[in-house]
Amino acid sequence: MHIEELVPAGHQLQVCCHPHPWVLVGTTAQGLGLILGSSLLLLILRGLQPSLTTLGTAVPTLTPLLVGLPWIFVVGAGCVALSGLLRILVGWAQWRRTWYALTQPCSTDSRGGYLIQLWGVISPDWQVLPLAQINWLTIQRSWLGTLGDYGTLELLTGNDQVQQLRAVPQVRSFYRLCLGELPYPSSDGSPFAGRES
């Protein structure tokens, strides 16, 4: 599923973006921690090798670091390292498949745009919400979000359901576009041509 497929008839896609890339820092750090932790564990176990050879049968391996270690430690560390790599890949795939978009009517006779959210790697989910149904809109930013110019957009819809768009880049401009305070940006390659300075 592509974000363009979700644009309602008579509307055009004006603003389309992924969550801020800084959200990848957490998942990458977790994955690298698992990979480095398993490597460090093997180094520690290699230092304790004489006392460990009685715990299991040594398995010949390709690297001298692993020679003499019981196979269960090598397999266990390999699984932990693999889970770290998978954590990084899944985090990237989730980021890559998450989109936030705003639409604008094609003609000046029509009013109102839509807020579109698409997420999910294997089975994508989406939500298309008319901007006219938003009753309340607020921004939440951490100090890191202020530094990186991103934040969480929290909105209350007509059916009293609170929804959050996390890590929205240039969240103040996105907020103002939702409220209609800024003209929609032209298609010049920049996601937010009407951004505040």
C-alpha positions as CSV (number, residue, x, y, z in Angstrom):
1,M,0.0,0.0,0.0
2,H,1.3,3.4,-0.9
3,I,0.2,6.7,0.6
4,E,-0.9,8.0,-2.8
5,E,-3.6,5.3,-2.9
6,L,-5.2,6.8,0.2
7,V,-5.8,10.3,-1.1
8,P,-9.5,10.9,-1.4
9,A,-11.0,11.7,-4.9
10,G,-10.8,15.4,-5.7
11,H,-7.8,16.0,-3.4
12,Q,-4.1,16.2,-4.0
13,L,-1.3,15.2,-1.7
14,Q,0.5,18.3,-0.5
15,V,2.6,17.4,2.6
16,C,3.9,13.9,3.0
17,C,6.7,12.8,5.4
18,H,8.1,10.0,7.5
19,P,8.5,10.3,11.3
20,H,11.7,12.2,12.2
21,P,14.8,10.1,11.6
22,W,15.9,10.6,15.1
23,V,13.4,8.0,16.2
24,L,15.8,5.4,14.7
25,V,18.5,6.3,17.3
26,G,16.7,4.3,20.0
27,T,16.2,1.1,18.0
28,T,19.7,1.3,16.5
29,A,21.2,1.7,20.0
30,Q,19.2,-1.3,21.2
31,G,20.3,-3.4,18.3
32,L,24.0,-2.4,18.6
33,G,23.8,-3.0,22.3
34,L,22.8,-6.6,21.7
35,I,25.4,-7.1,19.1
36,L,28.2,-5.6,21.1
37,G,27.0,-7.2,24.3
38,S,27.2,-10.7,22.7
39,S,30.6,-10.0,21.4
40,L,31.8,-8.8,24.8
41,L,30.3,-11.9,26.4
42,L,32.4,-14.1,24.0
43,L,35.5,-12.1,24.8
44,I,34.9,-12.6,28.6
45,L,34.2,-16.2,28.1
46,R,37.3,-16.6,26.0
47,G,39.3,-15.2,29.0
48,L,37.7,-17.8,31.2
49,Q,38.2,-20.6,28.7
50,P,40.3,-23.0,30.8
51,S,37.5,-23.3,33.5
52,L,34.8,-23.6,30.8
53,T,36.1,-26.5,28.8
54,T,34.8,-28.9,31.4
55,L,31.2,-27.6,30.9
56,G,30.8,-28.7,27.3
57,T,32.4,-30.1,24.2
58,A,34.4,-27.6,22.2
59,V,33.3,-27.1,18.6
60,P,35.8,-26.2,15.8
61,T,35.0,-22.8,14.4
62,L,36.3,-20.4,11.8
63,T,37.7,-17.8,14.2
64,P,40.4,-18.4,16.8
65,L,38.3,-16.4,19.3
66,L,35.7,-19.1,19.5
67,V,38.0,-22.2,19.5
68,G,37.6,-24.0,22.7
69,L,34.4,-22.4,23.9
70,P,31.4,-24.7,24.5
71,W,29.1,-24.6,21.5
72,I,26.1,-23.5,23.7
73,F,27.9,-20.1,24.4
74,V,28.7,-19.6,20.8
75,V,25.2,-20.4,19.6
76,G,23.7,-18.3,22.3
77,A,25.9,-15.2,21.6
78,G,25.1,-15.7,17.8
79,C,21.4,-15.7,18.5
80,V,21.7,-12.5,20.7
81,A,23.7,-10.8,17.9
82,L,21.2,-11.9,15.3
83,S,18.3,-10.5,17.4
84,G,20.2,-7.2,17.6
85,L,20.5,-7.0,13.8
86,L,16.8,-7.9,13.5
87,R,15.9,-5.1,15.9
88,I,17.8,-2.6,13.8
89,L,16.2,-3.9,10.5
90,V,12.6,-4.0,12.0
91,G,13.0,-0.5,13.4
92,W,14.1,0.8,10.1
93,A,11.3,-1.0,8.2
94,Q,8.7,0.5,10.6
95,W,10.1,4.0,10.2
96,R,10.2,3.6,6.4
97,R,6.6,2.3,6.2
98,T,5.1,5.1,8.4
99,W,3.8,8.1,6.7
100,Y,2.0,11.3,7.7
101,A,0.3,13.3,5.0
102,L,-2.0,16.3,4.5
103,T,-4.2,16.8,1.4
104,Q,-5.8,19.8,-0.2
105,P,-8.8,20.0,-2.5
106,C,-7.9,20.2,-6.2
107,S,-10.4,22.9,-6.9
108,T,-11.0,26.2,-5.0
109,D,-14.7,25.4,-4.8
110,S,-14.1,22.5,-2.4
111,R,-13.1,23.1,1.2
112,G,-11.3,21.0,3.7
113,G,-8.4,18.7,3.5
114,Y,-7.5,15.3,5.1
115,L,-4.9,14.1,7.5
116,I,-3.6,10.6,6.4
117,Q,-1.6,8.3,8.6
118,L,-0.2,5.0,7.2
119,W,1.8,2.5,9.3
120,G,2.6,-1.2,9.4
121,V,5.3,-3.3,7.7
122,I,3.6,-6.6,6.9
123,S,0.0,-5.6,7.2
124,P,-0.4,-1.9,6.7
125,D,-3.0,0.1,8.6
126,W,-4.2,3.5,7.7
127,Q,-6.5,6.3,8.8
128,V,-7.9,9.1,6.6
129,L,-9.4,11.8,8.8
130,P,-11.1,15.0,7.5
131,L,-9.4,18.0,9.1
132,A,-12.9,19.4,9.8
133,Q,-13.4,16.6,12.3
134,I,-10.5,17.7,14.5
135,N,-11.8,19.4,17.6
136,W,-8.6,19.9,19.5
137,L,-5.0,19.8,18.5
138,T,-1.9,20.1,20.6
139,I,1.9,19.6,20.4
140,Q,4.1,17.7,22.8
141,R,7.9,18.1,22.5
142,S,10.7,16.8,24.6
143,W,14.0,18.7,24.8
144,L,15.4,16.4,22.2
145,G,12.3,17.1,20.0
146,T,12.9,20.8,20.4
147,L,16.5,20.3,19.4
148,G,15.7,18.1,16.4
149,D,12.5,20.0,15.4
150,Y,10.0,17.2,15.9
151,G,7.3,16.3,18.3
152,T,4.0,14.4,18.9
153,L,0.8,15.8,17.5
154,E,-2.1,14.9,19.7
155,L,-5.6,15.4,18.3
156,L,-9.1,14.9,19.5
157,T,-11.6,14.0,16.8
158,G,-15.4,14.5,16.6
159,N,-16.0,11.1,18.1
160,D,-14.0,12.1,21.2
161,Q,-11.1,9.8,20.3
162,V,-7.6,11.0,21.1
163,Q,-5.0,10.1,18.5
164,Q,-1.3,10.7,18.4
165,L,1.1,11.2,15.5
166,R,4.6,10.5,17.0
167,A,7.8,12.1,15.9
168,V,6.3,14.5,13.3
169,P,9.1,16.5,11.7
170,Q,8.7,20.2,11.8
171,V,5.7,19.7,14.1
172,R,4.8,23.4,14.5
173,S,4.5,23.9,10.8
174,F,2.5,20.6,10.5
175,Y,0.3,21.8,13.3
176,R,-0.4,25.2,11.6
177,L,-1.1,23.5,8.3
178,C,-3.7,21.3,10.0
179,L,-5.3,24.4,11.5
180,G,-5.2,26.2,8.1
181,E,-3.0,29.0,9.3
182,L,-0.3,28.5,6.6
183,P,-0.8,28.2,2.9
184,Y,-0.1,24.7,1.7
185,P,3.4,24.5,0.3
186,S,4.1,24.2,-3.4
187,S,5.6,21.1,-4.9
188,D,9.3,22.4,-4.8
189,G,10.7,19.2,-3.2
190,S,10.6,20.6,0.4
191,P,8.0,18.9,2.6
192,F,7.2,22.2,4.3
193,A,7.8,25.3,2.2
194,G,5.7,27.4,4.5
195,R,7.8,26.6,7.6
196,E,8.2,29.2,10.3
197,S,11.7,30.6,10.9
